[in-house]
Amino acid sequence: MRFTRRMAALGVAVAIVAAACSSSGGGSGELTKVRLQLQWFPQAQFAGYYAAVDQGFYKAEGLDVTILPGGVDIVPATVVAGGNAEFGISWVPKMLASRESGADVQVIGQVFQRSGLLQIAFKDKGITKPEDWRGKKVGTWGYGNEAELYAAMRKVGIDPTNPDDVTIIPQQFDMNAFLNGEIDAAQAMTYNEYAQVLEAKNPTTGQLYQPSDLDVISMEDAGTPMLEDAIFASQAWLAKSGNEDVAVKFLRASFKGWQYCRDNAASCVDIVLKSDAKLPKGHQTWQLNEINALIWPSPNGIGIMDQAAYDRTVQIATDGKILTKQPTDGFRNDLAEKALKDLGGDTKGESWQKATVTLTEGGK
């Protein structure tokens, strides 16, 4: 979800204007214009949406979709609630926090089925389980990204607010402090920062760091995972005549984009690269492989929210004071269910297997 610098201009939106067409989902006539606000800059994390544009899946549904890149100071829920985009992508707890603060937003498609958040350490730190964070310098990005980590700490009796228990270090959106030894354990996404470490040279050996050099604690294994990338929209917008149909079409085409990226990974990486992604091809190839692992398998079909996972996310967010109360109507599954009915193809990805991706220096 991160890139270390804001792009010079956020006007690098991907605008695809197409002629009118007819299809099973879209009918004929003028295309309906909608905007999708991402939570970060263009990268393989959002490959399915770029593929849906590139492959004409949105156009086939009668939609003209503009993809708006995100950034450090862009809150997708605020953009959508303010009417500046019809759809947004966000981690669920962050969207719910905006909702609690008054933003009119609701999840309509839960794309990521599991958490990609890790806490990584070099072997010499001896951090192999959550209990080992005690007395160490532990990094976190903040901005709500700390909730899973803090929940994992509290689960083993470590108070993240007590400096006698652990030293919390504000971590930048890169791995420099970790590589320089300023942090004992650093936050990393499976699809981004973890790869950045493996794309860096070990000054002792002169070779790239290897997974064997690291101890990795996933929030899934720690038992405190929260739901990440979800598609959401404004309830007021959805309530207007015809907009639920637009949302179903958008979801169906987006899900088809993710099916395409599951089954055509190399092509999808190329699509991302020509969509103004800043990190290079090797890194994007790794990223898409890991993103697919967060989506597939989707036990109930892509885009369907699992109630238990949602409840766990809300509880962790509440315990971590991201939320002050239990939200109501935070999500709905009916639109995604309608989209799945006419989607076709494999909607669960039960047989999908991760590929083996070899990283190179700098992710080239």
C-alpha positions in Angstrom: 0.0 0.0 0.0 3.0 2.3 0.2 5.6 4.1 -1.9 8.1 6.4 -0.2 7.4 9.5 -2.2 4.3 11.3 -3.3 4.0 11.5 -7.1 4.6 15.0 -8.4 1.1 15.2 -9.7 -2.0 13.3 -8.6 -3.4 14.1 -12.0 -1.9 10.8 -13.2 -5.4 9.3 -13.0 -6.0 6.5 -15.3 -8.9 7.8 -17.5 -10.2 5.4 -20.1 -12.8 6.9 -22.3 -14.5 4.4 -24.6 -17.2 4.4 -27.2 -20.6 3.0 -26.3 -21.0 -0.7 -26.5 -23.5 -3.5 -25.8 -22.9 -6.4 -23.5 -24.7 -8.8 -21.1 -24.1 -6.3 -18.3 -24.0 -2.9 -19.9 -26.5 -2.6 -22.7 -26.0 0.1 -25.3 -25.7 3.8 -25.2 -23.5 6.3 -23.5 -21.1 4.9 -20.9 -21.7 5.7 -17.2 -18.8 7.6 -15.7 -17.6 6.5 -12.3 -14.4 7.1 -10.3 -12.4 4.7 -8.1 -10.2 6.2 -5.4 -7.2 4.0 -4.5 -5.6 4.2 -1.0 -2.1 4.3 -2.4 -0.1 4.9 -5.6 -0.4 2.6 -8.6 1.1 -0.8 -8.0 0.1 -4.5 -8.3 -1.9 -4.2 -5.1 -4.6 -2.7 -7.4 -3.9 -4.8 -10.5 -7.4 -6.2 -10.8 -8.9 -2.7 -11.3 -6.2 -1.7 -13.8 -6.8 -5.0 -15.7 -10.6 -4.4 -15.7 -9.9 -1.1 -17.5 -7.2 -2.5 -19.8 -9.2 -5.6 -20.8 -12.4 -3.7 -21.4 -14.3 -5.4 -18.5 -15.7 -2.1 -17.2 -16.6 -1.0 -20.7 -18.5 -4.2 -21.3 -20.6 -3.3 -18.3 -21.3 0.1 -19.7 -18.9 1.9 -17.4 -16.2 4.5 -18.1 -14.0 4.1 -15.0 -11.4 6.6 -13.9 -8.9 5.3 -11.4 -7.6 8.0 -9.0 -4.2 7.3 -7.3 -3.9 7.6 -3.6 -1.2 9.0 -1.4 0.0 9.7 2.1 -2.5 12.5 2.6 -5.5 11.1 0.8 -8.2 9.4 2.8 -10.4 7.4 0.3 -13.4 7.4 2.6 -13.3 11.2 2.8 -13.1 11.4 -1.0 -16.1 9.1 -1.5 -18.2 10.6 1.2 -17.5 14.0 -0.3 -18.8 12.9 -3.7 -15.5 13.1 -5.4 -15.5 9.4 -6.3 -18.2 6.8 -6.4 -16.0 3.9 -5.1 -13.0 3.6 -2.9 -10.5 1.1 -1.7 -9.4 1.0 1.9 -8.5 -1.3 4.8 -11.7 -2.1 6.6 -10.8 -0.6 10.1 -9.7 2.7 8.5 -12.9 3.0 6.5 -14.9 2.2 9.7 -13.0 4.8 11.6 -13.9 7.4 9.0 -17.5 6.2 9.1 -17.6 6.6 12.9 -16.3 10.2 12.4 -19.3 10.9 10.1 -18.2 9.8 6.6 -21.1 8.1 4.7 -19.3 4.9 3.6 -20.1 1.2 3.6 -18.2 -1.8 2.3 -19.8 -3.5 -0.7 -17.1 -5.9 -1.7 -14.4 -7.5 0.5 -11.6 -8.4 -1.9 -8.8 -9.4 0.4 -9.7 -12.4 2.5 -6.7 -12.4 4.8 -4.1 -10.0 6.3 -0.7 -9.4 4.6 0.8 -7.7 7.6 4.1 -9.0 9.1 6.5 -8.0 11.8 10.0 -9.0 10.7 13.4 -9.2 12.5 16.9 -10.4 11.6 17.8 -13.7 13.1 20.3 -12.3 15.6 17.5 -10.4 17.4 16.0 -13.7 18.6 12.4 -12.5 17.8 10.5 -15.6 16.8 7.2 -15.2 18.6 5.1 -12.2 19.9 6.5 -12.7 23.4 9.9 -11.8 22.1 9.0 -8.2 21.4 9.3 -7.5 25.1 12.2 -5.1 25.7 12.8 -4.6 22.0 12.6 -1.6 19.7 9.5 -2.4 17.6 8.6 -0.3 14.6 5.1 0.7 13.4 3.8 3.0 10.7 1.0 4.3 12.8 -2.1 5.8 11.1 -4.1 2.8 12.3 -1.6 0.2 11.0 -0.5 -0.5 14.5 -3.8 -2.1 15.7 -3.0 -5.7 14.7 0.5 -5.4 16.2 -0.7 -3.9 19.5 -3.5 -6.5 19.8 -0.8 -9.3 19.3 1.3 -7.6 22.0 -1.6 -7.3 24.5 -2.5 -10.9 23.8 0.9 -12.0 25.3 0.9 -9.5 28.1 2.9 -6.7 26.6 1.5 -3.2 27.0 2.5 -1.2 23.9 2.0 2.1 25.8 4.4 1.1 28.6 8.1 1.8 27.6 9.2 -0.6 30.3 7.5 -3.4 28.3 8.5 -2.3 24.7 9.9 0.6 22.9 7.7 1.6 20.0 9.5 3.3 17.1 7.7 5.4 14.5 8.6 3.7 11.3 8.8 5.5 7.9 7.2 3.9 4.8 10.5 2.3 3.8 12.8 -0.3 5.4 15.9 2.0 5.9 15.7 2.1 9.7 15.3 -1.7 9.8 18.2 -2.3 7.4 20.4 0.2 9.4 19.7 -1.6 12.7 17.7 1.2 14.3 14.6 -1.1 14.7 14.7 -4.7 16.1 11.4 -5.6 14.5 9.7 -3.8 11.6 6.3 -3.7 10.1 6.2 -5.1 6.5 3.5 -6.2 4.1 4.1 -9.5 2.5 3.7 -7.9 -0.9 5.9 -4.8 -0.4 8.3 -4.0 2.4 9.2 -7.7 3.0 10.3 -7.9 -0.6 12.2 -4.6 -0.3 14.4 -6.2 2.3 15.0 -9.3 0.1 15.9 -6.9 -2.7 18.7 -5.3 -0.6 22.3 -6.5 -0.3 23.6 -7.9 2.9 26.8 -5.8 3.5 28.4 -8.8 5.3 28.0 -11.2 2.4 27.7 -8.9 -0.6 24.6 -11.0 -1.6 20.9 -10.2 -1.4 19.3 -10.9 2.0 17.5 -14.3 2.0 14.3 -15.4 3.8 16.6 -17.5 6.0 18.2 -14.3 7.4 14.8 -13.2 8.9 12.3 -14.3 11.5 8.8 -13.4 10.4 5.7 -13.1 12.6 2.5 -12.8 10.6 -0.6 -11.3 12.2 -2.5 -14.2 10.9 -0.3 -16.6 12.9 -0.5 -14.2 15.9 -4.3 -14.5 15.8 -4.9 -10.8 15.4 -5.5 -10.3 11.6 -7.7 -7.5 10.4 -9.4 -7.2 7.0 -7.6 -5.1 4.5 -8.5 -4.0 0.9 -12.3 -3.6 0.5 -14.4 -1.8 -2.1 -16.8 0.7 -0.5 -19.3 3.4 -1.6 -21.6 6.0 -0.1 -24.9 4.7 1.2 -26.6 8.0 0.1 -25.2 7.4 -3.4 -26.3 3.8 -3.4 -29.8 4.8 -2.4 -30.3 6.9 -5.6 -32.2 5.3 -8.4 -30.1 3.1 -10.6 -26.9 3.3 -8.6 -27.1 -0.1 -7.0 -27.2 -1.5 -10.5 -24.1 0.6 -11.3 -22.4 -0.8 -8.2 -23.2 -4.4 -9.2 -21.7 -3.8 -12.7 -18.6 -2.2 -11.1 -18.1 -5.1 -8.7 -18.6 -7.7 -11.5 -16.0 -6.1 -13.7 -13.6 -5.6 -10.8 -13.9 -9.2 -9.8 -13.3 -10.3 -13.4 -10.2 -8.1 -13.3 -8.9 -10.0 -10.3 -9.8 -13.4 -12.0 -7.7 -12.2 -15.0 -4.8 -11.3 -12.8 -5.0 -14.6 -11.0 -4.9 -16.5 -14.3 -2.6 -14.1 -16.3 -0.1 -12.8 -13.8 2.6 -11.8 -16.3 0.1 -9.8 -18.4 -1.3 -8.1 -15.3 2.2 -7.0 -14.2 2.7 -5.4 -17.6 -0.7 -3.6 -17.2 0.3 -2.2 -13.8 3.7 -1.0 -15.2 2.1 0.9 -18.0 -0.4 2.4 -15.4 2.4 4.5 -13.9 3.6 2.1 -11.2 6.9 3.5 -9.8 8.4 0.3 -8.4 10.0 -2.0 -11.1 8.9 -5.2 -12.8 10.5 -7.7 -10.5 9.0 -6.1 -7.4 5.6 -5.9 -9.1 5.8 -9.5 -10.1 6.4 -10.5 -6.4 3.7 -8.1 -5.3 1.0 -9.5 -7.5 1.9 -13.1 -6.5 1.5 -12.1 -2.8 -1.7 -10.1 -3.5 -3.3 -13.1 -5.2 -2.5 -15.1 -2.1 -4.5 -12.6 0.0 -7.5 -12.9 -2.3 -7.4 -16.6 -3.3 -9.0 -18.8 -2.2 -12.1 -16.8 -1.5 -14.2 -19.5 0.2 -17.6 -17.8 -0.4 -16.7 -16.3 -3.7 -14.6 -13.2 -4.4 -15.9 -10.0 -2.7 -18.1 -11.7 -0.1 -17.5 -10.5 3.5 -17.0 -13.3 6.1 -19.0 -12.3 9.2 -16.5 -13.8 11.6 -13.5 -12.0 10.0 -15.5 -8.8 10.1 -16.4 -9.2 13.8 -12.8 -10.0 14.7 -11.6 -6.8 12.8 -14.2 -4.7 14.6 -13.2 -6.1 18.0 -9.5 -5.5 17.4 -10.2 -2.0 16.1 -12.3 -1.3 19.2 -9.7 -2.7 21.6 -7.1 -0.7 19.8 -9.2 2.5 20.1 -9.4 2.9 16.3 -13.1 2.6 16.9 -15.0 3.7 20.1 -18.1 1.6 19.5 -19.4 -1.3 17.4 -20.5 0.0 14.0 -23.9 -0.8 12.5 -24.4 -1.5 8.8 -20.6 -1.4 8.1 -21.0 -3.7 5.2 -23.5 -5.4 2.9 -23.0 -8.5 0.8 -26.1 -8.4 -1.4 -24.5 -6.4 -4.2 -21.4 -8.6 -4.4 -23.7 -11.7 -4.4 -25.6 -10.2 -7.4 -22.3 -9.6 -9.2 -21.2 -13.2 -8.6 -24.3 -14.6 -10.1 -23.4 -13.5 -13.6 -19.7 -13.4 -13.2 -18.8 -16.8 -14.7 -15.5 -18.6 -14.4 -13.9 -19.7 -11.1 -15.0 -17.3 -8.4 -13.3 -19.0 -5.5 -9.9 -19.9 -6.7 -9.6 -23.0 -4.6 -7.0 -24.6 -6.9 -4.8 -21.5 -7.2 -1.2 -22.0 -6.2 1.5 -19.4 -5.5 4.2 -19.1 -8.0 7.9 -19.0 -7.1 9.3 -15.5 -7.7 13.0 -14.8 -7.6 13.8 -11.3 -6.5 16.7 -9.2 -7.8 18.5 -6.2 -6.4 16.2 -3.2 -6.3 13.3 -5.3 -7.6 14.3 -4.9 -11.2 
